[in-house]
Amino acid sequence: MPKSPIRILKFVFLIPLVIFIVTTTAFSQNKNLDSLKAVINSRAHDTTKLKAISFVLANTSNTSKQYNYYNELFKNVAIRIVKRKNEDKEIDEKAYDALGAYHMNKAYQNMQSDYLLTIKYLNKSLEYYSPKYFVTQRYKPAKGYILMSLGVMYNKIGNTSQSINNYFEALHVFEDFNDKTSISYAFQSIANLYFEQKKFNDALNYYTKAYNIYYKKENLSFQDNIQKVLLFISVGKTQQELNNCEQCNSNLTKALTLALKLNDKDVLSEIYFNLGRNEEKCKGNLELALTEYQKSLSNSKLPENNANSLIAIGRVLYQQNKFSEAERNLTKGLEFAKNINHLEFQKQALEQLYLIHKKNHQFAKALEVGERLSVIKDSIKKEENDNLLTKKQLQYEYETKQSQLKLQQERKLNAITLENQKKNAFKNSLLIGLSAILILLVVGSYFLYKNYKQKQAITQFEKNALNQKLLLSQMNPHFIFNSIDNIQSLIYTNQSDQAVNYLTKFSKLTRQILENSSENYISLEEELAMIDNYLSIQKLLYNNKFDFTINTSNELETELIFVPPMLTQPFIENAIKHGLKNTTEKGQIKVQFELQNGKLFFEVMDNGTGFSEHQKVSENKSLAMKITKERLMHIANTKDFEVQTENLIDEHKNTVGAKVSFEIPYIYEN
């Protein structure tokens, strides 16, 4: 008897949450799950939170309480977005995408324990992937995969007709956007179902379609080549069931040629077994069949393959009247079958052993084996009956629930109709009552609105107080007064062009700081522009005493990397104010941003006299530096944050400047 039917190309339940991830903008971060959770708990935009939650879920066991918590949060954030009635429909699509993924996650959690509940969640997920919620066609891939999942689950409860319907509906969806991989997957799933129903001609037709649509080409990935081998095996086994021995052998040979290149032992074991089965069943060539079965055994790493190959070897040896060798192999195969509780293999081994003992006139042993065989057959029959009963029961429960749902909907519709009739009968009375209620609502709403505005004003005041603390730390009075004095001096000395230039830059910097101080993250591109403007003003303030450069490493995509705003200004100010304090030559300030092993680092260097022991930046007690360090520790979610300081030394071991560097937390959006 051949091995278990046909392997499926993929299993759709391996990608429940991926549906959301692949249909939204990619989201990545250089931190661990704690960093993603920090984004979730921050004041980031809800769409950003959805992305972060999706990655937390993808990296969390779906059996944990934490998974349930974040999946429910996933749903709640999505509902919150939808309720806003956004003008940007793409934001709504992301929210509906998340709601569909939420129900897919719930289905995935119940797929092994409750088939009917899984089907319920899948159908709920399917509702969201429709033109009702999506303006674009981006919902279609997810819809196709959910339909394939429903096909799998309906097959599990014995509803074959519904399973077939789902597979074909999914196939039409995949054909709409010409996804050849998914089309091929749908064809193979349909073929597998026909194979199980022993409709071998139909199965062969769809296996051939799957091959022609995708696997016919040569430049496939390693995993796709493995699936191509399995497809050849499936076609070969189907041909064998149709007694097309030569076609079976041809497809198995193709599978063998490719499998030898891939060097997959388990696949090789399966191919050699089926080649042996073809020689034994179709051609009656026992010697060649025995050779192939032995090759299957030598390549096998799985107990199931070992049992199957040993039993097949024993069966052939029995037909060759080599009873002692046959008994030895069958006994080994029986032990493997017992260890994995494979009833069918145990039955096959015992049947052959029974015949051997009868041939050898070992009637006591034959009787003992016969009794064991009877027990195994009863167990198989009971297992088949239990499976059939379970499927029938599940299908009955499903149909009953569908009937109850339909009846409830009809009753609800009747109740609504009756209620409408009553409403029409008392329309005038209701209008009077509604008018009175409306007046009360208007008055009540006025007082509620007034109370809400007062609370909102208090909240805004507290927020502004916190922002003001940050603003004061960044634009200290000394810098502001010096800037204004400098502008005034330029005006008095009739340097109007320089005064206008200075005032423009100062105004731009002030606006940048005011705008960015309310944001949790801004793009690195914006941060660099603000640093450049700040240094230009300082250069004017210090009468061009220094020059500056701002550099980034080549791999940095500054428009896609987002950092907390205004973290670097106090350190740059410190380099100018203290680093160049006693410098006699032209000062140099160098600012650098670079990625190292996925981490973003900032450093500022000067060509001053360097640090003395009591001038380390880590000991600086200025308000700006203190608040900046507190911000960094809070954002990075660690108490171990450090600012690295060092003196720059030339080849003569003379101090030629100082460098300050530290890691900056960031978010990368692609």
Salt bridges, closest charged atoms under 4 A:
ASP46 OD1 - ARG80 NH2 2.88
ASP46 OD2 - ARG84 NH2 2.28
GLU72 OE1 - LYS75 NZ 3.30
GLU93 OE1 - ARG138 NH1 3.73
ASP97 OD2 - ARG138 NH2 3.78
GLU127 OE1 - LYS124 NZ 3.36
GLU175 OE1 - HIS172 ND1 3.50
ASP176 OD2 - LYS140 NZ 3.26
GLU270 OE1 - ARG7 NH2 3.09
GLU279 OE2 - LYS283 NZ 3.38
GLU280 OE1 - ARG277 NH1 3.73
GLU280 OE2 - ARG315 NE 2.84
GLU335 OE2 - LYS338 NZ 3.81
GLU344 OE2 - LYS347 NZ 3.84
GLU351 OE2 - LYS347 NZ 3.29
ASP386 OD2 - LYS382 NZ 2.94
ASP547 OD1 - LYS539 NZ 3.05
ASP547 OD1 - LYS586 NZ 3.88
GLU603 OE1 - LYS659 NZ 3.81
GLU646 OE2 - LYS659 NZ 3.50
GLU651 OE2 - HIS652 NE2 3.75
GLU663 OE2 - LYS31 NZ 2.85
